[in-house]
Amino acid sequence: MNDSVKEQLLVPAPHPATPILNPSTGTHEFGRFPEINSRHVKFPAGPIVLRHGQHRGPNSGFGLVHIWKEHFPVHDSVDQASSHVIGFIQNILRPGSKIHYESELGRRANRPLVWRNREGTAILELREDTDGPVYSIVTAFRSRGPVGFQIGSL
């Protein structure tokens, strides 16, 4: 086993909840979710973050690792995939991108979708953090169009 492989084995993986730094802003924010208060649904304003995440299997997981395994499998490691995943997310989460809601019940009721034309869709999940509401990026993928009804825009 060569030294670089040994070093990789000794470095512990980040905790799944660890936020990823947005290289464009130097912060953990990938955007700001606006307050939405319509007759159909209510969402508080808050930052949008990408967490290190984990992949539990097809269509199961969240964050950078899940998006890599599910939608960027040509890369051998999360380090190789991270710049592609981050760039993809940044193309979706731009000012003016439309926010849609699928009207799900239960745990998925707190998951709005952000859709940006042909770039793709990002599914966000409202979470409560120590500083207040935060929108965690569950997944992002290429899509042909939005799902659900539009409730706002970034």
N, C-alpha and C positions, 0 to 999 in steps of 0.2 A: 504494500500500500504506500503510495507516495505521500510526501509531507502535506501537500495542499488538501488531499482527501482526509488525512488525519485531522488537520486543523478544522475542516468543515464539520467533522463528527464531534469535535469537542465544543463547538459553539452552540449553545442552546438556542432553539427557535424562539422567536418572540411570542409572548402570550397572545392568544387570538384577539383579545380586546385592545391590543396596542394600536394606537392611531398611527397612520402613515403620514409622513410629511408631504405636503403638496410642494413640489419643487418650484412652481410658478409664483407662490406667495410666501414660502418659507414658514407657513403655519400648517396646522392640521385641517384647516377648512378647505373644502373643495367647492364651496358655494354657500349661499344663505337661502334657506327655505322661508318663504314669506308666511305671514299669518293668513290663514284662510278661514273665513267664517261665513259659510253659505248655509242655505237651508238644508242641504244634504249632508254636509260634513264640516267638522271644525278641526283645524290643525294649528298649533302654536308656531310662531316663528322660531328658527333655530339654525345653527350651523349644520352643514352637511359634511360628514367625515367618512373616510375610508379606513377600516380597521384591518389589521393583518389577517384576521379571520381564520376559517378552517373549512375544509371540504370533506363532507361526510359521505358523498356518493352523488350519483346523478340527481340534479335538481335539489340538492340538499347541502346547505352550508351558507357561508356569508363571507364578504370581504375579499381582499386581494387574493388570497390563496384559492378561494372558491372560484373566482372569476378566471384566474389562471388555469386551473384544472379543467373547468367546464368549457371555457371559450377560447383559450390560448394554449392548447396542449402541445403545440409544436415546440415550445420552449422546454428545456430540460430542468430548469429550476425557477423558483419564484424570483430570484435575483435577475435572471435573464428576462422574465416576463414582466417585471414590475414597470419598466418604463413604457411598454406597450399598453399595459392595462391602465396606467395612470393617464397616458395620452388619450386613450379611448374615452375614459370617463370625463376628462376635461372637455372633449369635443361634445359630449352630451350635455353636461351641466354648464351651459352658457346662459347669460342674461337673455330672456325672451323664450327660453325653452318651455314648452307647454307641460303643465302638470295635470295628470289624469288620475282618476280613482276608479277602482274596479267594483266597489260596493261589497267587499268581502265581509264576512262575519267572523267573530272570534278573534284569535291572535292576529290574523292577517288584516284586520280592520284598520290597523295603524300603518298600512303600507301604501303610500302614494307612489305613482310611477311618474318619472320624468321622461318625456319623449322629445327628441330633437330630430325632426325630419328623417333623412336616411341614415343619420349617424348611428342611431340606436336608441335603446331604452335603458334606463337605470331604475331599479326598484329600490326604494328607500324604506327604512323602518324607523318609526318614531320610537325613541328610547328616552328614558329619564336618566340624566347624568347628574353628577354632583353640582354642576353649574346650571342645570335646567334642561329643557328639551334639546335633544340632539337627533339628527337624522343620519342613521348609519346606512351606508351603501351595502345592500344585500348582494346584488348581482348587477351585471350590465351585459347587454348582448345586442347584436344587430337585429333589427326588426323592420317590418314593412310599414307598420303604422301603430297608432296608439290603441290601447285597450281601455275600455271604460269611458266615462265622460270627463270633459275638461273642467277642472275646478280652479285653475289659475295658471300663472307662469312665473318663472324665476326672475 
